[in-house]
Amino acid sequence: MKRENRVKKHSDFDRIIQKGVAVKGRRFSLYYERTDVEETHIGIAVGKRNGGAVARVKTKRQIRAIIAESWKDYGLPLNLVIVVRPSYDRSEFAASKEELIGLLETIKESQH
């Protein structure tokens, strides 16, 4: 995931979460909104309930790795925020990957 394709501002996170469409799973909540720009911007939010700073950074790295490996369709005009729930367990990477890919596919299908 390229840096220019990230949601960075706190106000953007808040807007997308409050006004966007939600897709929820056991480990993740995904919020998205349509935009006029022909590319996808993704933000990852990991709360303090997921652990200390080191644990949260590792979680974000895992999420970015899943996105870079499996979600190739960056041409969708979306702003997307991935909120990691406290039930996320870094040691269950395969199950988390499967769930996140499924939620992303749900969003892709709803856009076509």
C-alpha positions in Angstrom: 0.0 0.0 0.0 1.6 3.3 -1.1 1.8 6.2 1.3 -0.2 8.5 -1.1 -3.1 6.0 -0.9 -3.5 6.4 2.9 -6.1 8.3 4.8 -4.1 10.4 7.2 -6.1 13.2 8.7 -8.1 12.6 11.9 -11.0 14.6 10.5 -11.1 12.3 7.5 -11.2 9.2 9.7 -14.0 10.7 11.7 -16.0 11.7 8.6 -15.7 8.3 7.0 -16.6 6.4 10.2 -19.6 8.7 10.9 -21.1 9.1 7.4 -19.8 6.1 5.6 -21.2 2.6 5.0 -20.2 0.0 7.5 -19.2 -3.6 6.9 -18.5 -5.5 10.1 -16.9 -8.8 11.0 -15.6 -10.4 14.2 -12.1 -8.8 14.1 -12.7 -5.8 11.9 -15.1 -3.0 11.1 -14.7 -1.4 7.7 -16.2 1.9 6.8 -16.2 3.4 3.3 -17.5 6.3 1.3 -17.4 7.0 -2.5 -15.3 9.8 -3.8 -14.7 11.6 -7.1 -11.0 10.5 -7.3 -10.4 7.4 -9.2 -8.2 5.7 -6.6 -8.7 4.1 -3.2 -7.4 5.7 0.0 -7.2 3.4 3.0 -6.7 4.2 6.7 -6.1 1.7 9.5 -7.2 2.5 13.1 -6.0 0.3 16.0 -7.1 1.4 19.4 -5.3 1.2 22.7 -7.4 -1.8 23.8 -5.4 -3.8 21.2 -2.2 -3.4 23.2 0.7 -1.1 23.6 2.4 0.9 20.9 4.6 -1.9 19.7 1.6 -4.3 19.4 -0.5 -1.7 17.6 2.3 -1.0 15.1 2.7 -4.7 14.4 -1.0 -5.1 13.9 -1.0 -2.2 11.3 1.9 -3.9 9.5 0.0 -7.1 9.3 -3.1 -5.3 7.9 -1.0 -3.5 5.3 0.7 -6.8 4.3 -2.7 -8.4 3.8 -3.9 -5.4 1.7 -0.7 -5.3 -0.4 -0.8 -9.0 -1.1 -4.5 -9.6 -1.8 -6.4 -6.4 -2.6 -5.2 -5.3 -6.0 -8.2 -3.3 -7.1 -7.1 0.2 -6.1 -9.0 1.8 -9.0 -12.3 1.9 -6.9 -13.2 5.5 -6.0 -13.4 4.9 -2.3 -12.1 6.2 1.0 -11.8 3.2 3.3 -11.1 3.0 7.1 -10.3 -0.4 8.7 -11.0 -0.4 12.4 -9.3 -3.3 14.2 -11.4 -4.6 17.1 -10.0 -5.7 20.4 -10.8 -9.3 19.5 -8.0 -9.2 16.9 -5.2 -11.7 17.8 -1.9 -11.2 16.0 -1.1 -14.9 16.4 -4.2 -15.9 14.3 -2.9 -14.2 11.2 -4.4 -16.7 8.7 -7.9 -16.4 10.1 -7.6 -12.6 10.3 -6.4 -12.5 6.7 -9.3 -14.6 5.5 -11.9 -12.5 7.3 -10.4 -9.2 6.0 -10.2 -10.4 2.4 -13.9 -11.5 2.7 -14.9 -8.1 4.0 -13.0 -6.3 1.2 -14.6 -8.6 -1.4 -18.0 -7.6 0.0 -17.2 -4.0 -0.6 -15.8 -4.6 -4.1 -19.0 -6.5 -5.0 -21.2 -3.7 -3.7 -19.4 -1.2 -5.9 -20.0 -3.0 -9.2 
